[in-house]
């Protein structure tokens, strides 16, 4: 659909939104939420069909005003909470699938680099993981409990410490985007190299399967959070390198808001990863099937919520607008 036709078809609806906002007349917040959902569909269409156009900027500004109006006119209730997690957030991730893919590829490449580095230099683990950790792990292996490190702290203390650390690491991956996408790329690189080196270290001891079976109980979610936070960092970094028709300041402000929202989507992952690492990973003697069940369910959640559901919402939005033409 040509942009001028799109404007003509929807101008009256958008004028209604502006009228509601200007009058501030206590408009039914539930109805306003329905209008907001429709507006986000229009915004998503404009972003895909008319990127960096005046239409996209207008709809983005209008959606922010409508969103703010909803929050000013009523308390957040449970249905609003459900809408945010089931629609708004996946809709945002629908427009960031490219950044998610890039972050994943960088992280996996870094893991391969870490693996190969440890393969050709057996002392590499001491450089990356530190002598203390390597010596401790070797002692645990000799004692027949190679992953005893996960049993060394009290459960609740470990939970709060790990959850805080997960938040810190993910926030750093995002904020490194201020150094452009290369900043976040470097952060993903050093963390991926560490993971690859770690895995090969256990592989050299004949314990790769055991390490994956135990560590990925929490690592599936934890490492996914790093990749997703890296995608948020790419969004922020690319806004400076490729501002489009916006000024670099306006582009970065917009990207920062989107990135923060993407990080908010990781809150359940921070908590889940912290809980699993503190209370479940330490159960190294649990049956293999239970470990792989947790790993599989975690992977399924990540794939469904951050990839498949956003893609479905994005496809539905496009089909809805095509149906209007």
TAWO-V426762 format. One record per residue. N is the residue number from 0. RES is the residue in one letter. PSI is psi in whole degrees, 0 to 359 (999 if undefined). Layout:
N|RES|PSI  N|RES|PSI
//
This chain:
0|X|133  1|X|150  2|X|320  3|X|325  4|X|319  5|X|317  6|X|315  7|X|322  8|X|332  9|X|358  10|X|318  11|X|318  12|X|317  13|X|326  14|X|326  15|X|317  16|X|313  17|X|322  18|X|316  19|X|317  20|X|320  21|X|325  22|X|330  23|X|50  24|X|27  25|X|37  26|X|140  27|X|116  28|X|329  29|X|319  30|X|320  31|X|324  32|X|322  33|X|318  34|X|323  35|X|319  36|X|321  37|X|323  38|X|321  39|X|329  40|X|317  41|X|319  42|X|316  43|X|321  44|X|316  45|X|323  46|X|325  47|X|328  48|X|327  49|X|58  50|X|139  51|X|23  52|X|169  53|X|326  54|X|315  55|X|315  56|X|319  57|X|313  58|X|324  59|X|315  60|X|320  61|X|320  62|X|324  63|X|318  64|X|317  65|X|317  66|X|315  67|X|323  68|X|321  69|X|316  70|X|334  71|X|333  72|X|352  73|X|159  74|X|151  75|X|131  76|X|179  77|X|321  78|X|324  79|X|321  80|X|316  81|X|319  82|X|319  83|X|311  84|X|333  85|X|341  86|X|303  87|X|312  88|X|312  89|X|327  90|X|324  91|X|314  92|X|334  93|X|327  94|X|0  95|X|23  96|X|327  97|X|316  98|X|323  99|X|318  100|X|315  101|X|316  102|X|319  103|X|315  104|X|319  105|X|316  106|X|317  107|X|323  108|X|319  109|X|322  110|X|317  111|X|321  112|X|316  113|X|320  114|X|312  115|X|323  116|X|318  117|X|329  118|X|317  119|X|351  120|X|100  121|X|346  122|X|358  123|X|324  124|X|324  125|X|329  126|X|317  127|X|314  128|X|339  129|X|146  130|X|320  131|X|313  132|X|317  133|X|314  134|X|319  135|X|316  136|X|320  137|X|322  138|X|319  139|X|323  140|X|317  141|X|328  142|X|1  143|X|11  144|X|75  145|X|336  146|X|32  147|X|344  148|X|331  149|X|357  150|X|6  151|X|349  152|X|159  153|X|144  154|X|309  155|X|319  156|X|319  157|X|319  158|X|309  159|X|321  160|X|316  161|X|319  162|X|316  163|X|317  164|X|320  165|X|319  166|X|315  167|X|313  168|X|314  169|X|321  170|X|321  171|X|320  172|X|322  173|X|310  174|X|337  175|X|345  176|X|342  177|X|340  178|X|24  179|X|178  180|X|337  181|X|329  182|X|312  183|X|322  184|X|319  185|X|319  186|X|315  187|X|324  188|X|310  189|X|325  190|X|322  191|X|320  192|X|320  193|X|317  194|X|314  195|X|318  196|X|317  197|X|313  198|X|319  199|X|329  200|X|315  201|X|327  202|X|319  203|X|337  204|X|6  205|X|27  206|X|24  207|X|312  208|X|314  209|X|320  210|X|314  211|X|316  212|X|322  213|X|309  214|X|325  215|X|356  216|X|316  217|X|335  218|X|331  219|X|315  220|X|317  221|X|312  222|X|326  223|X|321  224|X|322  225|X|317  226|X|315  227|X|319  228|X|324  229|X|322  230|X|319  231|X|322  232|X|322  233|X|322  234|X|315  235|X|314  236|X|320  237|X|336  238|X|332  239|X|319  240|X|324  241|X|74  242|X|349  243|X|226  244|X|352  245|X|159  246|X|158  247|X|324  248|X|311  249|X|320  250|X|318  251|X|324  252|X|315  253|X|314  254|X|324  255|X|320  256|X|317  257|X|319  258|X|318  259|X|320  260|X|321  261|X|322  262|X|322  263|X|324  264|X|346  265|X|353  266|X|312  267|X|328  268|X|320  269|X|314  270|X|315  271|X|315  272|X|318  273|X|319  274|X|312  275|X|316  276|X|326  277|X|325  278|X|338  279|X|315  280|X|325  281|X|345  282|X|65  283|X|343  284|X|5  285|X|154  286|X|148  287|X|319  288|X|325  289|X|323  290|X|312  291|X|334  292|X|315  293|X|316  294|X|316  295|X|317  296|X|321  297|X|314  298|X|320  299|X|317  300|X|313  301|X|312  302|X|317  303|X|311  304|X|323  305|X|350  306|X|298  307|X|313  308|X|313  309|X|319  310|X|322  311|X|316  312|X|317  313|X|318  314|X|318  315|X|319  316|X|316  317|X|316  318|X|323  319|X|318  320|X|324  321|X|325  322|X|335  323|X|342  324|X|999
//
